């Protein structure tokens, strides 16, 4: 089970090591400060609750005041949140707090862009398991905040028979049959296909979801017509570089995009301390 507080403790320990020698040398221990988190570019903000958890883990005396909520579309220059308390604690936890907030906001922003491209079609944008180790729960949360849907959270969530499974089993039919014999009726079976013949085999095998892997637009259109509603259809394979509107217009139900999480641009957010911090 995901434990955010443990993740934060690990991240803080990773960054602090034996101590924040710069802050301890330059900042008096009794200095109090106020800081502002500022969006430096347009973004969908995500992960605000982690700010409070990071600073509380660092020093419970640090207080965070949020100025917006997850899912808000922000303009450059918008104040995201304010933080106040011991200056040393604020500065030492600064990078950990920003690393999480920037990454999640980047994912939410990238997802919103993809969702906007397919508006008005039946296609849903979803993520993949191409996530940062240890951050999957947070990253998939960011996808939802951006308006997307989650694919499998992990290998135990559903059957997804890919090319290597098919090669090991001997055929699509054999792989589907073996999976069907093992799983309960409540679990769906998805099959990855690369050709129209693969799609036919997946259909005849009774697959619940058929993935079209790296198909071009004409082949995908033909595959959707062949399936004709008998299974859910999913476009996959470098979708982050594809014209999503054209993909959606083929009639696919799902578009899975690994780039939502594995090559995302972190949103640009910074923390600026006020010009007149005060000592106790």
N, C-alpha and C positions, 0 to 999 in steps of 0.2 A: 504494500500500500504506500502511496506517495506521501512523503513527510516533508512539507515545505520548510519547517523550522530546522530540520536536520540538514537539508540542502543549503540553507542560509548559513548555518554554522560552518559547514564544510567550505563554502565560498569565502567566508570571512577569514577562516584559518589559512586558506590558500593564499589570500592576499596579504594578510598581516604578518604571517610567519612569526618571527621572534619579536616583532614590535614595529610600529610605525615610527621609524627613527627620525624622519623629517618633521612630522607633526610634534613629536615629543621634544624635539630640539628647538623648534621655532614658536610653538604656541604655548602660552602659559596655562597651567593646569586648571586655573579658576576662570578662564575666559569663557564667556557666554556669547553665542552668535546666532544670527538669523540668516537663513539662506533661502533662495528661490530656485526651483526647478523650472527651466524655461525651454519650451519647444523651439528649436532653431529652424524647423522646416514644417510644412504641412504634414499632418499625420493623423492616424487613428490611435489614440492613446490606449495603452493596455498594460495592466500589471500594477496599477496604483496601490492595491492592497499590499503588495510586496514591500513598498517603501516603509510602511508602518512596521512591518515585521522585521525588516533588516535593521532599522534604527533601534527598535525595541531590543533586539538581540545584542546590539552593540552597547546600548546604555538606555535603560528605561526612562531616564530623565529627558531624553530627546523626544520632542513632540512633532508630529506631522499634521499639517492642515491641508486637505485636498481641495483643489479649486475646480475640479471637473470629475467625471466618472468614466470608467472603462467604456470604450465604444464611442466616445465623443470625437468628432472630427475637429482638429485644432489647426489654427493658422500659425504661421511662424511668428514668434514673439509672445505667444500665449503663456501665461504663468500656469504651470501644471499643479504645483504644490509648494507649500512653504514648510521649512523645517527650522526648529529652534531648540536650543539647549547647549550643553557643553561643546565648545568649538572642537576640541580634540576628537570627541566621539563622532561628530558630524563629518569631519574631514577624513577620519580613518575608514568610515563606512561608505564614503562617497562613491568610490568606484564600484563596489559590489552592488549598491542600490541602482546605479546607473546602468551597469551591465545587464541586469535583469530587465529593468524598465525599457531600455532602448531595444533590446532584442525582441521582447514581446510586442512592443509597439510597432516595430518593423514588420513582424509577421502579420499583425492585424491590418496594417496599412497595405501590405502586398496582397493580402486576401481580399480586402475591400476593392482594390483595383480590379482583381480578377472577377469578382462577383458582379461588379458594375458592367464589365464587358459582356456578360451573358444575360443581363436583365431582359425580361420579356420572353425568354425561352424556357423550356422545361428543364434545362440542365442545371444541376447543382454542382458547385465547386467543392471539392473535398481534398483533404490532405493525404499524406502517406505515412509510413513508418520511418521516413528519412529525417529523423529528428536528432537533436543533440543528446547524447547519452546522459541520463539523469534528469533531463528537462522536458521529457515528452508530455507529461500532464500539463505543464505550463504552456508549452508551445501549442498543443492542441486546443487548450483553452483560448489562446490568442487567435487561432483560426476561427473559432466560434464567434469571438468578439468582432472579428472582421466580417462576419456574415457567411462564413463557409461552414461546411459540415465535416465531421470526423469520419475517417475510414477506420480500420481496425486500430484499437489502442495497443494491441499486442498479438502475438501468435495464437493465444488461446481464445481470441474473440470470434474467430470464424475461419473457414477453410478457404484458402486462396491457392489454387493449384497453378503454379507457374511453369515455365519451360523446363526447368531442371527437375521438378517433380514429375512432369510428364515423361521426360527422358528416363528417369529412374523407374517409373511404373510400367513403361512400355507403350502407353498410348493415353489419349485423353479419356477414352471410355474406361480403361482399366483404373486410372487414377480416380475418376469420379466414383466408380463402383466401390473401390476400396474405402474411400472416404465415407461414402453413404452407409456402408456397413458398420463403421466405427462410431459415427457421431449420432447424437440425439436428433429427433426430427425438428427441433427448434433452431438448429444451426444451419445457416445457408452455405451453399457451395458456390464459389466463384472460380471461373476458369480463365486463364490468360490465353488469348488467341493472337496469331500474327497473320493469318490468311483466312480467306473465305471458307476454305475447306475445314480449317480449325473451328470456325464458327459453326459450321454444320455439325461437326462431331460433338461440340459442346452442347448444342441444342438437342441432338439425339440422345445424349447421355443424361439429359435432365438437369443441366446446370441452372442454378437460380440467377446467377449474375455472370455476364460474359464481358470480359475486358478486351478491348481492342488495343493491342500494344503496338505503338509506332506505326499505325496505319495512316496513309494519306487520306485527304478529305473524300475523294471519290470512292475509295475502298470502304471507308467508314460509313459513308452514305449507303452503299450496297449492303453492308453488314447489318445496319439498323433495319433496313427494309426486310432482310432475310429473317431477322429475329422477330420482327412484327409484334412486339409486345409480349412474347412468350417468356422473356427473361429481362431483367434489368440490364442495361448496357452501360459500359464505362469506357471512356476514352482515357488512354494513359500513354506515357512515354514522351518525355521532353515537352510536356504541355506548357511549361513555363516559357518556351520559345515559340509556341504555336499561336496562330490567330484564333483566339478563343471564341470569338463570335462565330467564325466559320465552323469551328468544331461543334459548337452548340447547335448550329442550324442543321447539322446532320440528323438531329433528333435523339442524340444520346441522352441518357438520364443523368449520368455522373461524369465529371471531368476531374480526375485526380492529378494533383500538381505537387510533385516533390519539392519544387523550388519555393513553395510557400514557407518551408522551414529549413531546407538544407543549404540554400544559397541566398538567403534573404539579406537585404541591406538593413542594418540596424538603424533605427530612427535617431536623428541627431537631437539630443537633449543635453543640457548642461546644468550644473549647479553653481550658482554664484552667491557667495556670502555677502551680507550687507556691508556697507562701507564703515559702519561704526559699531563693531561688536563691543560688548561691555563685559567688564570683569565683575565678579561678585564682590 
